[in-house]
Every structure is written in C-alpha cells, then in structure tokens.
C-alpha cells in the first residue's frame, strides 16, 4: 500500500514541476493560464497599433457627420469653424474644462450651492429628460432608488430623498454626477455640464415633490391665489 502512495506522490511532484518549472527557470513559451479572465480579446485598445488596417492604426477617424456621445445635435451645419447652434435650452456644446463653479461645483475649496444660471421651465424640462435617460434606470422615476437595475441585482443605489442627499450641496451632487461614487460610474464624459446642472434642478424638484416643499416654495403670485381660495 505504501509503495502506491510513494509512486503517486512521485508522479504528482513530476507533474507540478513540469507545469510550474524550477525556481528561477526562464522560458520563451507563453505561460499557461488556468483562468485567463478575458485577458485576450479581439478588440481595439487605445494607442495600440493594429495590423488589420493598412495604415497600422487601430483607432479610426470618426465617420463624417457623426456626433460624439453626450453632445447635442447642431441645428445647422457650421460654416465658420464654430460648433454650430446646439439643441436644448442652451446654445453651445460644452463639457467641464475650467476651474469655475459651473465646471467643478466648487467655490474656492468648498462645495457651492445654487444653480449657476437662472432656472426656467425649459431647464427643468431638460433636466427631467436627461434624468429619465441617464439616472432613472438605477434611481427610478421618482429618485427613490427603485429603478429597473435594482431588480437585477444592483445594490447600494442611493435614494435621492434621504436627508443626507437633501442636505448635500448642489456642487457636491454635480461632482458626484461628474466623477461617480461607489457603484455609480462617472458621467462627466457622457453628460454635458449644462445637463448635469439641469439634472440637479430636476432632482431638487423631485425632492420637493416627495415631502420637502413648503408654502414658501410656491411662487408669490400662485401663493396669493392659493391663499385667496382658503
């Protein structure tokens, strides 16, 4: 019985050495990957050459007339080198690129609060549209964190009506949308700066609609009409 044990042990040692090799041994052969973890895929990587195309470049020039993801579609074809007039409640295509409050959400080294523009029904409508497209799959239509993604195993989705977020500075929310947090990815390269602020205006409106509003939030003219009905 013992001889079978030693024979099996010897075979196991030979097998391990043949696979792992001796310590310090070098080989030009490709290593054996038990779990490749999708390391090798037929895909294009940024700044990597490719033998598929005749010019050796993997990255290709965008098709003429296409619009980068997240940009508004121009209303007319530019003829003077400008970007053209963008759709929506603003007139330019713009992603964060500066140190000011509009781009960072900060005033000095502190998170700022307040919109960097005058809020209008158009902005609120735009915010609702962008929220529905980009945010509601996780946060849900009301912002309660009950979007469709929560039904398929995604956890730790923030409820936008919790006190922590109600009291959070607008600039910090802007930064969260831009850079992401926890399981939420950053949308800074997908959502224009204007749209991030528009989304925040809609989030604040949602919070007001779910028990955070007071009579002082009603415009004076409408407030007077409501008080006259009492």
C-alpha positions as CSV (number, residue, x, y, z in Angstrom):
1,X,0.0,0.0,0.0
2,X,2.8,2.3,0.9
3,X,4.6,1.8,-2.5
4,X,1.5,3.0,-4.3
5,X,1.5,6.2,-2.2
6,X,5.1,7.0,-3.0
7,X,4.5,6.2,-6.7
8,X,1.5,8.6,-6.8
9,X,3.4,11.2,-4.8
10,X,6.3,11.0,-7.2
11,X,4.0,11.4,-10.2
12,X,2.4,14.4,-8.6
13,X,5.8,16.0,-7.9
14,X,6.9,15.5,-11.5
15,X,3.6,16.9,-12.8
16,X,3.9,20.0,-10.6
17,X,7.5,20.6,-11.7
18,X,6.6,20.1,-15.4
19,X,3.9,22.7,-15.2
20,X,5.4,25.2,-12.8
21,X,9.1,24.6,-13.7
22,X,12.1,25.1,-11.4
23,X,12.5,28.3,-9.4
24,X,14.4,30.9,-11.5
25,X,13.9,29.0,-14.7
26,X,13.2,31.1,-17.8
27,X,11.3,30.2,-20.9
28,X,10.2,31.9,-24.1
29,X,7.0,29.9,-24.2
30,X,3.7,31.6,-23.3
31,X,2.6,30.9,-19.7
32,X,-0.2,28.5,-19.0
33,X,-3.3,30.5,-18.0
34,X,-5.7,28.5,-15.9
35,X,-8.1,31.4,-15.6
36,X,-7.5,33.8,-18.5
37,X,-10.2,36.2,-17.2
38,X,-10.9,37.5,-20.7
39,X,-7.4,38.9,-20.9
40,X,-7.2,38.1,-24.6
41,X,-10.0,39.5,-26.7
42,X,-10.2,40.5,-30.4
43,X,-10.7,44.2,-29.7
44,X,-9.2,47.6,-30.3
45,X,-7.2,49.2,-27.5
46,X,-6.4,52.9,-27.3
47,X,-3.0,53.9,-28.6
48,X,-2.2,50.4,-29.8
49,X,-1.1,49.6,-33.3
50,X,-3.2,47.2,-35.5
51,X,-2.2,45.0,-38.4
52,X,-5.8,44.9,-39.6
53,X,-5.7,48.3,-41.2
54,X,-3.3,49.3,-43.9
55,X,-2.1,52.4,-42.0
56,X,-1.3,50.4,-38.9
57,X,-3.7,52.4,-36.7
58,X,-6.3,50.8,-34.5
59,X,-8.2,54.0,-33.7
60,X,-10.1,55.2,-36.7
61,X,-11.3,58.7,-37.7
62,X,-15.0,59.1,-36.8
63,X,-17.4,58.9,-39.6
64,X,-18.1,62.3,-41.1
65,X,-21.3,63.9,-39.7
66,X,-21.4,61.8,-36.5
67,X,-21.9,63.4,-33.1
68,X,-19.8,62.3,-30.1
69,X,-21.8,60.6,-27.3
70,X,-23.4,63.1,-25.0
71,X,-23.3,66.1,-27.3
72,X,-26.3,68.0,-28.5
73,X,-27.1,67.7,-32.2
74,X,-26.4,71.0,-34.1
75,X,-29.4,72.7,-35.7
76,X,-27.3,73.8,-38.7
77,X,-24.1,73.0,-40.4
78,X,-21.3,75.3,-39.2
79,X,-19.7,77.3,-42.0
80,X,-17.3,79.5,-40.0
81,X,-15.5,76.8,-38.0
82,X,-17.8,77.2,-35.0
83,X,-19.6,74.3,-33.3
84,X,-23.0,75.5,-34.5
85,X,-26.1,76.1,-32.5
86,X,-26.9,73.3,-30.2
87,X,-30.4,72.0,-29.3
88,X,-31.9,72.3,-25.9
89,X,-32.2,75.3,-23.6
90,X,-28.6,76.4,-24.2
91,X,-26.7,77.5,-27.3
92,X,-23.3,75.7,-27.1
93,X,-21.8,72.2,-26.8
94,X,-19.8,72.2,-23.6
95,X,-18.1,69.7,-21.2
96,X,-16.4,70.7,-18.0
97,X,-13.0,72.3,-18.7
98,X,-12.3,75.1,-16.3
99,X,-11.8,75.9,-12.6
100,X,-15.1,77.9,-12.1
101,X,-18.2,76.8,-10.1
102,X,-20.0,75.9,-13.3
103,X,-17.3,73.3,-14.2
104,X,-16.4,72.0,-10.7
105,X,-19.2,72.6,-8.3
106,X,-16.8,74.3,-6.0
107,X,-16.4,77.9,-4.8
108,X,-12.9,78.1,-3.6
109,X,-12.2,74.9,-1.8
110,X,-15.8,74.4,-0.6
111,X,-18.8,72.8,-2.4
112,X,-21.1,75.6,-3.6
113,X,-24.9,75.6,-3.6
114,X,-27.2,77.2,-6.1
115,X,-27.6,77.0,-9.8
116,X,-25.1,78.9,-11.9
117,X,-27.9,80.1,-14.2
118,X,-31.5,81.3,-13.9
119,X,-33.8,78.3,-13.6
120,X,-36.6,78.2,-16.2
121,X,-39.3,75.7,-17.2
122,X,-37.1,74.8,-20.2
123,X,-34.2,73.9,-17.9
124,X,-36.5,71.8,-15.7
125,X,-37.9,70.0,-18.7
126,X,-34.4,69.4,-20.0
127,X,-33.4,68.1,-16.5
128,X,-36.3,65.7,-16.5
129,X,-35.4,64.4,-19.9
130,X,-31.7,63.8,-19.0
131,X,-32.6,62.3,-15.6
132,X,-35.0,59.9,-17.3
133,X,-32.4,58.8,-19.8
134,X,-29.3,58.6,-17.6
135,X,-30.4,58.3,-14.0
136,X,-33.8,56.6,-13.8
137,X,-32.6,53.1,-14.8
138,X,-31.0,53.0,-11.3
139,X,-32.6,55.7,-9.2
140,X,-36.1,55.2,-10.6
141,X,-38.5,57.7,-11.9
142,X,-39.1,59.3,-8.5
143,X,-35.4,59.1,-7.4
144,X,-36.2,56.6,-4.6
145,X,-33.5,54.1,-5.8
146,X,-36.0,51.6,-7.2
147,X,-35.1,51.7,-10.9
148,X,-35.1,48.6,-13.1
149,X,-31.4,48.0,-12.3
150,X,-32.3,47.3,-8.7
151,X,-34.4,44.4,-9.9
152,X,-31.4,42.7,-11.4
153,X,-29.0,42.6,-8.5
154,X,-27.5,46.1,-8.5
155,X,-27.2,47.1,-4.9
156,X,-26.3,50.3,-3.0
157,X,-28.4,52.5,-5.2
158,X,-28.8,55.9,-3.4
159,X,-32.3,57.1,-2.5
160,X,-32.2,60.7,-3.5
161,X,-34.8,61.6,-0.9
162,X,-32.7,60.7,2.1
163,X,-31.8,63.6,4.3
164,X,-28.1,63.2,3.5
165,X,-28.7,64.0,-0.2
166,X,-31.4,66.6,0.5
167,X,-28.9,68.5,2.6
168,X,-26.0,67.9,0.2
169,X,-24.6,70.9,-1.6
170,X,-25.6,71.2,-5.3
171,X,-21.9,71.4,-6.2
172,X,-21.2,68.1,-4.5
173,X,-24.0,66.4,-6.4
174,X,-22.6,67.9,-9.6
175,X,-19.2,66.4,-8.7
176,X,-20.8,63.0,-8.0
177,X,-22.5,63.0,-11.4
178,X,-19.2,64.0,-13.0
179,X,-16.9,61.6,-11.3
180,X,-19.2,58.9,-9.9
181,X,-19.3,57.4,-6.4
182,X,-19.2,53.8,-5.1
183,X,-21.0,51.6,-7.7
184,X,-22.1,54.7,-9.8
185,X,-19.8,55.4,-12.7
186,X,-18.9,59.0,-13.6
187,X,-20.9,60.7,-16.3
188,X,-18.5,63.6,-16.9
189,X,-17.7,62.4,-20.4
190,X,-21.3,61.5,-21.3
191,X,-23.4,64.3,-19.9
192,X,-22.7,67.9,-20.8
193,X,-22.0,70.3,-17.9
194,X,-25.3,72.2,-18.6
195,X,-27.2,69.0,-18.5
196,X,-25.6,67.9,-15.2
197,X,-26.9,71.2,-13.6
198,X,-30.3,70.7,-15.3
199,X,-30.5,67.2,-13.8
200,X,-29.7,68.7,-10.3
201,X,-32.6,71.2,-10.8
202,X,-34.9,68.2,-11.5
203,X,-33.6,66.2,-8.6
204,X,-34.4,69.2,-6.3
205,X,-37.9,69.3,-7.8
206,X,-38.3,65.6,-7.1
207,X,-37.2,66.1,-3.5
208,X,-39.7,68.9,-3.1
209,X,-42.5,66.8,-4.6
210,X,-41.8,64.0,-2.1
211,X,-42.5,65.9,1.1
212,X,-39.7,68.5,1.0
213,X,-41.8,71.5,-0.1
214,X,-43.3,74.3,1.9
215,X,-45.7,77.1,1.0
216,X,-42.7,79.4,0.7
217,X,-41.5,77.4,-2.3
218,X,-44.6,78.4,-4.3
219,X,-44.1,81.5,-6.5
220,X,-45.7,84.6,-4.9
221,X,-48.4,85.1,-7.5
222,X,-49.5,81.5,-7.2
223,X,-49.2,81.5,-3.5
224,X,-51.5,84.5,-3.3
225,X,-54.1,82.7,-5.5
226,X,-53.9,79.7,-3.2
227,X,-54.3,81.7,-0.1
228,X,-57.3,83.6,-1.6
229,X,-59.0,80.2,-2.1
230,X,-58.9,79.4,1.7
